[in-house]
Amino acid sequence: MTTASLPAPKPVIAPLAGPDVAQPAAAQPYSYRRLEPVEPDWRRFPGWRDVSPAQWRDAQWQRAHCVKNPAQLRQVVGPGVDDAFFADLEADQRQFATMPVLLTPQVLNTIAPHTEPTAAAFYADPVRRYMLPVATDRHPRWPSHPLASRDSLHEAEMWAVEGLTHRYPTKVLAELVTTCPQYCGHCTRMDLVGTSTPQVDKYRFVLRPADRLDRMIAYLRDTPTVRDVVVSGGDVANVPWPRLKSFVDRLLDLDSVRDIRLASKALVGLPQHWMAPVVLDGMAELAAKASARGVSLAMHTHANAAQQVTPLVAEASRALLAAGLRDVRNQGVLLAGVNDTSEALLDLCFALLDTAGIMPYYFYLCDIIPGAEHWRLSLDRAQRLQHSIMGYLPGFATPRLVCDVPYVGKRWVHQIDAYDRERGISDWSKNYVTSVEHGDPEALRRVYHYYDPLHTLGESGQAYWADRTQEER
């Protein structure tokens, strides 16, 4: 019998399982579980034992009781956090920190949220790791990348007027203020935002706020190709509310503006601000005007760990949505030891969606600023993380992991043109010119680079950068 004449094999049909026959379940890499959020009990901190719920919900109380230095932190957390931790914190402020210490009670309450404050709990906590960095967090050999810069995205270079960055063809970034209610250690605008540290003498706006905002509006009126305005800073929660409301109202009077996004980490770090009646009433007025004009008015916030999405954050987010905002979205940052696993990312995304109605939007690779190497992830790590979270979230709520490439802008982590993994150098191209490249015939043909953190490279890659750094010196 030839092979061609062999009878086709009969399919093997497994018998149906009876009620007593257990079937092996395929193990999922991630198991979804909906968790009801619980506001951490601030009374576990000795310094807040007598703080009432009414005080905790008061934005002014929160601002007045921010922690601004190690001594104030010690008064709040008590003796459970030992002297060695505070020495570590003070050493970081002296030697490495690009941002001053500033924590709202709301933020501090999400550090080690369900245990008594101890040094061990603080060291291990993901929120502490990026909101309250200590010297031993920093990489011992490579605390900064050799090409790190204080304005790594060249935003000030692209100012059309002071504080108004025009990088993309149809979008601008309006920086209204240089302060926030709280300061993240990895802040990408560390050159401008916050008070100076021993390492960084901060830049300052020159123009009066009213003049600066007038010039922004005038530029947008004269540049009808801009349809999308991100109103940021700093944090818009630190803009006096009448001034912020007036600025957004003036944006809504510009026919060319179709999208307005308010950037506020304070939705996570100071939700009490956004629940103030005067603010919610004003947001409702702006949202009604935006809706009548067919303009999308949304808020972008910044949470990096699921434990930050507390019931108060959810209450504030849903109040803004009820006031008429089209959307509330989250733009996080990929940070080692904070959210660099698929489980941590998915836990955060589901907490945002299920608890607060916040849309997971972007997770950025941490920018190449001084002192950030211990936070940064390599590009291939981000690519693997993007792969690992696909299929669990709704498609519309699956965040994009992006790399903000200098002079290029946001690119999905898989949009590279080439990648030298040995030296950690990725090549990128783009399809538009920035405001500083008009007339440059090479802008669309040039290769742009992004660099992996050096400690993620092998010996040959680190040797290459050590030699290159020595040559440049």
N, C-alpha and C positions, 0 to 999 in steps of 0.2 A: 504494500500500500504506500502510495506517495504521500508526501507531506500535504499536498493540496487536497487529497481525498480523505484526510483525517476528519472525523466528526468534530464539530465545534464543541468545546467543553461546556458542560452544563453549569449554570450558575449555582453557587453554593448559597443556600438560603438558611440563615440562622433561625432556629426555632424561636417563637415568641416567648418572651420572658413571662413566667408565671408570677404571681403576687409575692412569692417567697424567694425569687431569684434576683439578687442585687446586680445591677449593671454598673460597671465602672464609669465614673463621671470624668470627662476630660477636664483636667485642671486648667483654670484660666490664669494667665499671668497676673491679672488684676481682678479683684472681686469688688463690685460696686456695693456699697452699703450707704443708705441714707441715714445720716446722723443728725439728731436734733441738736442745734447749737445751744450752748449754755454760756451766759456771760460769766467770765471768771470772777470769783469773789475777791474784790480788791481789799477786803478786810484781812486777808491772809498776810498782807504787808503791815508790819507794826506801825509804820507811820500813817496808815490810813484806817486804823481800827475804828475810828469814830466818824468816818465819812458816811453821810447818809445817802440813800438812793437819789434824793432830790439834788444834793450837791453834785453827785456823779453825773447826772444828766445835764448839768448846767455848763454851757460852753465857757463862760467866764471863769468859773471855778477851775475847769480843766486848764485853761490858759495860765491862770495865776499860780497853779501848782505844778507847772512843768519842771522836770529835772534838767538842770543845766550844767551840772558839774558832779564829780565824784562825791563831794561832801554831801550834796543834796540827795544823791542816790543812796548813800549810806544811811541817812536819816529815815528814808522811806523803807528800805529793805531790812534794816535791823542787823543783828549780829550773825544771822545765819550765813551771810555772804562774807567770807573772811577777808583779812587784810591783803592777802596775796592777790585776790581778784582786783581790788581797788588799785594796788600798785601796778598791776598789768594794764588797767584802764588808763591810769595816769601816764604810764610810759608810752602808750599808744598816742595819747594826745600830744605828748612832747615830741615824739619821733616820727610818726607816720600819718596821723589823721589829717584828711583834707577837709573834714567837716567838724564843726563843734558838736558837743553833746547837747541835744535838745530832744527830750521825750515827753510827750503828753502823758498824763496818767493812763489814758485809754491805751496807748501803745505799750507802756511799761506793764500794764495789767495782762497783756497777751504774751509776756515772756514767762516761761515755765508756768503756764496758766492754772494748772490744777495741782500744785504742790507748794509746800512751804518754800520760801526763797532760800536757796543754798548756793554756794559757789559751783558745785557740781551740776546742779540743775541749770544755772545760768550759762555755764560754759557749753553745755550740750544743746542749748535751745536755738532753733533756727532763726527766730525773730531777733534774739539778742545778737546773733552772729553778724547780721547786717545793719541793725539799728544801733548797736553799742559795741563796736569792734574793740578788741584788746590787742596788745602788742604780740602776744604769742599766736594770734590768728595769722599774722602776716607771714608770707613765705620767707624762710630764713636766708635763702640765697638770692631769690628774685622777688623782692617785695613789689617792684615795678618793672614793667617791660621796658627795655632800652628805648623804645620809640613812643613811650607813653607821653601824653601832653595834656595840659590842663583844660584846653578846649579841643578835645579830640575830634569833634565833628565840625570844627571850624564855623560854628554858628555865628559868632560875632563878626567873622570875616564877611559873612553873607547878610549882615544887617542892611536893609534898605533904608531904614531910619533906626535910630537907637532903640534896640530891643525888639525889632521886627525882622526876623530871619526869613529871607525869601530864598529857599533852597530848591523846592520843587516848582514845576511850571505853574500849577494851579492852586498851590497851597502855601500858606505862611504860618509862622509861629510868632505869636505876640506875647512877649514876656512883660507882664504888667508890674511885677514885683520881684524883689530879690530875696525874699524870706519865705519860710514855711512854718507851719505850726510844729513840725518835727523834722529832724534831719536824718536822712539815710546815709550811711557811711560810704556807699558806692555812687553818690550823686554824680550824674554825668555833667551837670553844670556847676561843679565844685569851684570853678574859677570865678563865678559870679554870685552864687547863692550862699547865704549865710554870712556869719562874721568870720574874720580871718582866724587862722590857726598858726602855730609856729612854723608850719611848712608852707602855707599858702596865704599870701597877702591878696585878698579878694579885690577884683575890679569893682567899680561903682558906676552907676548911671550918672551922667552929668546933667541931663535935662530935668526940669521939674516934672513930676508925674503928669500934671494936666497938659503941659506942652508936649510931652512924649506921646501921650495918647492922642492928642490932636493931630500930630504928624502921622501917626499910624493910620488914622481914619482918612486923612488927606491922601496918603499914598494908596490906600485901597480904593478910594474914589477915583483916583487917576489910573488905576491898574485893573481894568475890568476882567482881565484874564484870570485873576485870583477869585476862586469860588469857595474856598475852604479855609477857615481860620481856626487855628488851635489857640485858645486863650489860656496862657500858662504863666510860668514864672521861673523859680519859686512856685508858690501855690496860690491859686485864686482865692482860697479861703482867707488869706491874709490881706487881700485887697479890701479896703473899707466897702461895705456892701453898696452904699449909694453910688460909689465910683464904678464898681464892677457892673452894677445894673445899668448905669448910664452908658458905659462902653458897649455892652452887649446890645442895648437898645439902639445905639447908633450903628452898629454893625447890621442890625436888622433893617435899617433904613437904606442900606446899600443894595441895589437890585442885583448886583453881580454876586453877592455872597449868598451861597445856598447851603453851606454846612458850617455850623459853629460847634466847636467842642471845648468844653470847659475842663481843664486838667486840675484835679485835686486829689492828692494823696490823703487829704484831710477827711474824705469820706470814710476812709479806713482808720485814720489816726485821730480824728476829731469829729466823729459823726454828729456830735451834739451841735456843732456849728450849723450843719445843713438841716437840722430839725428846728432851728429857731423860727418862730412864727413869722417874723419880718422877712426872713430869707425865703421861706417856703412861699409866702404870699407873693413876693417879688418874682420868684422863679415861675410861679403860675402865670403872672402877667406876661413875662417874657415868652413862656411856652405858648401862650395863646396867640401872641403876636407872630411868633415863628410859624405856628400852624396855619394862621390866616394867610401868611405869605408863602407857604409851601417850603419853608426852610427847616432843615433838620437841626434841632438843638439837643445836644447830648452831653453827658459827662464821662470823662475818662478818669479812672482811679488807679491805684497801684497797691495790690496785695501780692505778697510773695509766698505766704504760707497759709494753710487752711485754718489754723487757729486764730488768724486775724479776723476771720469773718464771723463776728459775734452777733448776737441778737440786736444790739444797738446799731451795728453797721447795716444789718438787714432792714431795720426799721427806717433808717435814714435813706437808704437806697430806694425802698418802696415808696417812701413819702415823696421823693423827687420824681419817681415815675408817675405817681398819682397826681402830682402837680402839673404833669404834661410833658416832661422830657421824653424825647423819642426813645432814648436808650441810655443805659449806664453800662460802660464797658471797662474791662480790666486790662491794663498794660503792665505786666510783670517783667522782672529781669531774671534770667537764669543765673543762679548763684550756687557755687559749690557749698555743700553743707546745709543748704536751705531748701532747694527744690530741684536738685539735680538727679532725681530718680523719677521714673514714670509714675510710681505710686504717689509720690509727693505732689507731682503736677496734677494728676487726675483727682486726688483728694481735694486739692485747691479748686480746680475747675468745677467739680460737683458741688462743693460748698458755696461757691459764688452763684451758681445757677439755682440750686435747690433752696438755699437759704435766703439769698438777697436779691435774686432776679438780676444779677450782674452778668453780663456776657463776657466770657473769656475771649480775648481779642488777640493780643500779641504777648510773646515772651521774647525779650531782647537778649542777645548775648551782651554781657557786661562790657561797657566801652573801655578803651585802652587809656585809662587815666592813671595818674600816679597812685601807688599803693593798692592796686586792685588785683594783682596777680592771683592771690589766694582765693578770690571770688570767681575768677573767670574760668569758663569751660572752653575746651577746644571745639573747633567747628565740627569735627567728626562725632564728638560726643553729643552735640546738639542735633546733628542729623539722626543719630540713633534714638535720641529722645523723641524727636518728631515722629519717627516710625513707630515707637512703642506706645504712643498715646492714640494712634489712629484707630477708629472703629468702636471706641467706647463712648464717646460723646456724640451728641447730634452733630451732623456736618456743619450746621450754621454756628455751632458753639465750640468747634474744635479750634483751639488757638493756633496761629501760625508762629513758628519759631523763626526769628528773623535776626539778621546781622545788619547793623547800621554801619555801612562802610563809608569812611571819610570821602567826601566829594561825590559819593554815589547815592547814599540814602539806604532806606530799608530794602533788604533783599531776603527772600526765603533762603533758609540755610542750604537748600539743595540747588540754588541758582548759580553756583560757582562755575567759572570757565575752566579753571585748573586748580590743583591742590597739591602742593609739595608737603606731604604729611611729615617727612623727616625733619624739615626746618620750620614747619608750622606756618607756611605762607600760602594763602589762598588768593587767587586772581579773580577779579570781578570786572564786569563791563556795565555800561548803562545806555539808556535810550533817550536822554534829555540832557540839556546843559543847565548848570546852576547859574545863579545870578552873577557869579564872579567869572564865568567862563564864556560869556557871549563874545563872539569874535575869535574864539580859540578853535582853530580847525581840527585840533587833535583831541578835543574833549570827548568825542564819541568813539574815537579809535584807541584811546589810551587804556592801558591796563592799570587797574587800581588794586591795592593790596589790603588784606586784613591779616592779623598775626595771632596765632594761638599763644596761650600762656606758655612760658618757657619750661616750667616744671612738668608739663605734660609731654615734652619731647624726650626722645631717647638721648643717649650719650653723645652721639654724633651731632644731633641737632643743637643740643646745649653748647657743645664745643664750638659750633659755627657761630652762635650768637655771642659767646664769650670772646672769640677772636674778633668778631665784627665790632663789638663794643670797645675792645682794647684799641683797635685801629682808629676808631672815631675819636677816642680820647687823645 
